[in-house]
Amino acid sequence: MTTTAWVIGGRGLLGRATSAHIVHRLGWKLLAASPMPWSDSEALLGAVRSTTRDLLAGSSGNNSTWAIIWAAGAAITSSSQKQLDSELAQLELILATIRSELPLSARRGSIFYASSAGGVYGGSANPPFSELTAPVPISPYGEFKLRAETLVQSFAARESLSCLVGRIANLYGPGQKLEKVQGIISHVAKAQMSPTPASIYVSLDTIRDYIFVKDCAELICDALDRLDSVTEKDSPVGVTKILASGEGTTIATLLGYFRTLSKGHPHVMLGSSASANLQAHDLRLRSVVWPELDYRDLTPLPAGIYATILDILSGIQAGPGAR
């Protein structure tokens, strides 16, 4: 069985890592798709139509299937309600456009949506949180993620597609967009090479689960393979799985790793922000769905931090516009 995958959002942190993994993954083929013209609605929908046709044409054999991997999204915890509503409307429009291109004979595929564990479990009780935990968002961003999950799940159900929602822990690694006000590891790494300190707006005993982006990309594809293996003819499957390391790390411990790797004090400044109220204190995670997929050697946090530092240093040395 060959899976042809279309990665939507292939230039972002998760999309780039997932695309790179698919290129070398046995039994998978990456669809050669141009970046989506997100700022031009008419051009965007035209690109979605043509790429959907290419995806179906490239997976038309009897021993072929396809997967759409949604790794796109510019929204963050501090995004305005207007920004969140706009991104949700864009997702809905793109799904409707994909639907218009799916002939009955070609509905043999799956869709993955990258959601946020921190967003949906922000107000939940009794960590570590699992898929059995009731989601309780404490921010508009978390509500947005839940609504987006429902959109994708409803789309898959209508189209008889299997659906995987990945509730992802704090994602980090090479390729993080530093202009986004998120990603503490990348921002502290950048600050180590800058006169401007990184600002930290939460207490140092705040606990997060950090997963290296390459590990997450591999886990997504493993989960999609599992989804395909349990999908019977005419019986699509819907699964929600937490994608995390399973290890809780405090901000203080994280800064300790930077101190060791940089052989100096982390260049950070403690501050306050209204958005800190939208951040949970303890976001430990533990997946109980297909836990056998989680028994793997993950990138140790110090090694992942070091790889991120090297990536940012390489970008600085290459100069503006080099990437």
Residue pairs with C-beta under 8 A, 6 or more apart in sequence:
1 27
1 63
1 64
1 65
1 228
2 27
2 28
2 29
2 59
2 61
2 63
2 64
2 65
3 27
3 28
3 29
3 59
3 64
3 65
3 66
3 67
3 224
3 225
3 228
4 28
4 29
4 30
4 31
4 55
4 58
4 59
4 64
4 65
4 66
4 67
5 22
5 28
5 29
5 30
5 31
5 66
5 67
5 68
5 69
5 221
6 31
6 33
6 51
6 52
6 55
6 66
6 67
6 68
6 69
7 15
7 18
7 19
7 22
7 30
7 31
7 33
7 69
7 71
8 15
8 36
8 68
8 69
8 70
8 71
8 72
8 94
9 15
9 36
9 70
9 71
9 72
9 73
9 114
10 16
10 18
10 19
10 33
10 35
10 71
11 35
12 71
12 72
12 73
12 175
12 177
13 171
13 173
13 175
13 176
13 177
13 183
13 213
14 71
14 114
14 168
14 171
14 213
14 216
14 217
15 69
15 71
15 72
16 175
17 173
17 175
17 213
17 214
17 216
17 217
18 69
18 71
18 217
18 220
18 221
19 30
20 214
20 217
21 214
21 217
21 218
21 221
22 28
22 29
22 30
22 221
23 30
25 221
27 225
28 221
29 58
31 51
31 54
31 55
31 58
32 54
33 51
33 54
34 47
34 51
36 44
36 47
36 48
36 72
37 43
37 44
37 47
38 44
38 72
38 90
41 93
44 90
44 94
45 93
45 94
45 97
48 94
48 97
48 98
49 97
49 100
49 101
52 97
52 98
52 101
52 102
53 101
55 66
55 68
56 66
56 101
56 102
56 103
56 106
58 64
58 66
59 65
59 66
59 109
60 106
65 108
65 109
65 110
65 228
66 108
66 109
66 110
67 109
67 110
67 111
67 112
67 224
68 98
68 109
68 110
68 111
68 112
69 111
69 112
69 114
69 220
69 224
70 91
70 111
70 112
70 113
70 114
70 152
71 114
73 87
73 114
74 83
74 87
74 180
75 83
75 84
75 87
75 141
75 144
76 141
76 180
76 181
76 182
77 118
77 119
77 139
77 141
77 182
77 275
77 278
77 279
78 141
78 181
78 275
78 278
79 87
79 140
79 141
79 144
81 140
84 140
84 141
84 143
84 144
87 144
88 144
88 147
88 148
88 151
91 148
91 151
91 152
92 151
95 151
95 152
95 155
98 155
99 155
99 158
99 159
102 159
107 159
107 160
107 161
109 161
109 162
110 156
110 161
110 162
110 163
110 164
110 224
110 227
110 228
110 231
111 152
111 155
111 156
111 161
111 162
111 163
111 164
112 163
112 164
112 165
112 166
112 220
112 223
112 224
113 148
113 149
113 152
113 163
113 164
113 165
113 166
114 166
114 168
114 220
115 145
115 148
115 149
115 165
115 166
115 167
115 168
116 141
116 142
116 145
116 167
116 168
117 129
117 167
117 168
117 169
117 209
117 242
117 243
117 244
117 283
117 285
118 142
118 169
118 170
118 208
118 280
118 283
119 137
119 139
119 141
119 142
119 144
119 145
119 146
120 135
120 137
120 142
120 145
120 146
120 149
120 167
121 129
121 133
121 135
121 136
121 167
121 280
121 283
121 285
122 136
122 137
122 138
122 139
122 142
122 278
122 279
122 280
122 283
123 136
123 137
123 138
123 142
123 280
124 133
124 134
124 135
124 136
125 133
125 136
126 133
127 207
127 248
127 282
127 283
127 284
127 285
128 246
128 248
128 284
128 285
128 286
129 242
129 283
129 284
129 285
129 286
130 242
130 285
130 286
130 287
130 288
131 167
131 240
131 241
131 242
131 287
131 288
131 289
132 288
135 142
135 146
137 143
137 145
137 146
138 278
138 280
139 278
141 278
149 165
149 240
152 163
152 165
153 163
153 165
153 238
155 161
156 162
156 163
156 236
156 238
157 163
157 236
157 238
160 234
160 236
161 236
162 227
162 228
162 231
162 236
162 237
162 238
162 239
163 236
163 237
163 238
163 239
164 220
164 223
164 224
164 227
164 239
164 240
164 241
165 238
165 239
165 240
165 241
166 220
166 223
166 241
166 242
166 243
167 240
167 241
167 242
167 243
168 211
168 216
168 242
168 243
168 244
169 208
169 209
169 210
169 211
169 242
169 243
169 244
169 245
169 283
169 285
170 184
170 208
170 209
170 210
170 211
170 283
171 183
171 211
171 213
171 216
172 183
172 185
172 186
172 210
172 211
172 212
172 213
172 304
172 305
172 308
173 212
173 213
173 214
173 304
173 307
173 308
173 311
174 213
174 307
174 308
174 310
174 311
175 213
175 311
176 183
176 185
176 186
176 308
177 183
178 186
178 187
178 190
178 312
184 198
184 200
184 251
184 254
185 210
185 254
185 304
185 305
185 308
186 308
186 312
187 198
188 198
188 254
188 255
188 258
188 266
188 267
188 268
189 258
189 305
189 308
189 309
189 312
190 198
190 312
191 197
191 198
191 266
191 267
191 268
192 258
192 262
192 264
192 266
192 267
192 309
193 312
193 313
193 316
194 267
197 267
197 268
197 269
198 266
198 267
198 268
198 269
199 268
199 269
199 270
199 271
199 273
200 251
200 268
200 269
200 270
200 271
201 271
201 272
201 273
201 275
201 276
201 279
202 251
202 276
202 279
202 281
203 251
203 281
204 250
204 251
204 252
204 255
204 270
205 250
205 251
205 252
205 281
206 250
206 251
206 279
206 281
206 282
207 248
207 249
207 250
207 281
207 282
207 283
207 284
208 248
208 249
208 251
208 254
208 283
209 244
209 245
209 246
209 247
209 248
209 249
209 283
209 284
209 285
210 245
210 247
210 249
210 254
210 301
210 304
211 243
211 244
211 245
211 298
212 245
212 298
212 299
212 304
212 307
214 299
215 245
215 296
215 298
215 299
216 243
218 296
219 243
219 293
219 294
219 296
220 243
222 293
223 239
223 241
223 243
223 290
223 293
226 290
226 293
227 237
227 239
230 237
231 237
239 289
239 290
240 289
241 287
241 289
241 290
241 293
242 285
242 286
242 287
242 289
243 287
244 285
244 286
244 287
245 298
245 301
246 285
246 286
246 287
246 294
247 301
248 282
248 283
248 284
248 285
249 301
254 301
254 305
255 266
255 268
257 301
257 302
257 305
258 266
258 305
259 265
259 266
260 302
261 302
261 305
261 306
261 309
262 309
287 294
299 307
315 322
315 323
